[in-house]
Amino acid sequence: MAFRTLLAALSALMTVSASTMVLHESRSAVPSGFTRQGAAPASDTLTLRVALTSNNVAGLQEKLMSISTPGSSDFRQWLSMEDVKSFMQPSAATVAAFNAFASANGLSPQVISPNGDWVSITLPVSKANSLFAANFETFAHPELTEPIVRTLSVSLPSELVGHVDVVHPTTEFVEPKARLTPMPGTTLLGRGTPSASCNSAVATGIITPACLQALYNIPATPATQKTNALLVTAYEEQFAQQADLTDFLKLLRTDIPSTTAFTLLTTDGGVNTQNPNDAGDEADLDVQYTVGIATDVPAQFLSVGGNNFATSLLDTTTFLDGVAKPPTVMSTSYGSTESSFGSSMATKICNGYMALGSRGISVLFASGDGGVRGNHDTTSVCNNNAFMPVFPASCPFLTSVGSTQGFAPEKAINFTGGGFSAVFPTPSYQTAEVASFLATVPSNFKGTFNKAGRGYPDVAVQGWNFEIVVGGEAGLVGGTSASSPTMAGIIALINDQLIAAGKPVLGFLNPFLYSTSGAFTDVTAGHNSGFVCPATSVAFDAVAGWDALTGLGTPLFDKLLAAALA
Ligand SMILES: *[C@@H]1O[C@H](CO)[C@@H](O)[C@H](O)[C@H]1NC(C)=O
């Protein structure tokens, strides 16, 4: 009896070992908002992207921390495209393992990234189900015109474990509308002469470039360096209008030519139509406050096509990986809940920002407009005390920008996205600041979050009642969408002066910012319960020092510049 049992067990082991599958990533339930529509037809064709494991991501991370930390021997010695590739490309063993798997299964992988770390495969659903022990189904969402094909679980054959980081799209369920839709501010009451400074803004509550210049000591003098570009990214068919930028400059930057233009870049079939009806509030806001603050810094607008936000974020990084002379600053006002990406995809995208930062690009993201509860709070989440971090804002290799409101003192605005990543651990540059903040959180606090996670945002800037021009009309908008481009403008102007002085640009900012906290005005009041959720709902409070609403505080250009030049 015992002998027979052993034999049965042995034969079972042998059958399995030919195709041992190792669970790679799974979800226990269909994410909220999505509904199951049934199995994906077996003969339908799927195109999957496979991330081949980079040969030395840990080495790149170590290098990035060294070159971005003041005082190190290689401080600000940013890497070339080829240097980054040497870390990010898969090893020969990884390529061989994947190619053996592909040829054994009749697949023809195509390399789709400059660093060789992404390949694409096209195969029928039935084959994808068996090769990755998946169950591809179709899922609908009220905001989607077409259902998507996803699986709640994906596995890897054991011979690919350690060689493949992501199979996409599989368990990623990012909601449509990742745009941090600028929220309409208070009505623009019979707009007269634009506010010349924040003194009049105190009266009117309207934020203009002049007000931001006065508040943060930002110079209005034109930049001189033509090699220093500031890039704004755009997704979800947000188009920036040159005519709106011209009107904005005529209204609010009368001291510079209203013909100041931005350069259009596109990837994945992105476009930027100039029909006034197509004007996008997000795109116009981002372009107007980068051009409006970073006087005469060459401005770029990257329109990314496609309808999957995770793919678009990834393709933004792979696009820049292939640009020999990239911009020095990039600002993005989009995000979604971190959990919707899945940890493997979030990690891979975040490593893309690690690569950009190591090339000397300051990557900035708006921190989200739902306070502690996702990118936009809705009444349905107000009682949810399991906080929902926002990605990419939660990635430790970029600078996350929150929002303030009011003057003397500025306060954290209720919607400022902030909290702690559930995927990324607290990075070394903020350990002390995060520990001090956590010590202020009461022991009976009802919110649940990852105390060992990366805390965000890193900094904050005004984010309410920004005057912009959209489709020929002036109006007021708010959101962390307004804060990120403004901060990006400040960084671009500092880079201009660094280049003029023959010094390297700021690149990955955080280790520098956290060791230069004297260059920020600490924001010590505010509660980030959200725009919609009542102020009584559980959230973080701003405190003295770093906090998960405004980070280090709001920037003082002159002090940041002095520290940068030191
Ligand atoms: C959040 O702040 C904005 C701007 O001050 C305000 O209009 C909104 O009513 C506030 N939301 C709540 C729930 O108090």
The ligand as a Gaussian input file, in Angstrom:
#p B3LYP/6-31G(d) Opt

LIG

0 1
 C      -11.715000      71.042000      -0.314000
 O      -11.079000      72.296000      -0.620000
 C      -11.669000      73.006000      -1.705000
 C      -10.796000      74.236000      -1.958000
 O      -10.672000      75.013000      -0.824000
 C      -13.102000      73.353000      -1.376000
 O      -13.707000      74.023000      -2.472000
 C      -13.863000      72.060000      -1.067000
 O      -15.160000      72.373000      -0.669000
 C      -13.156000      71.304000       0.061000
 N      -13.860000      70.033000       0.283000
 C      -14.420000      69.708000       1.448000
 C      -15.109000      68.383000       1.507000
 O      -14.381000      70.439000       2.426000

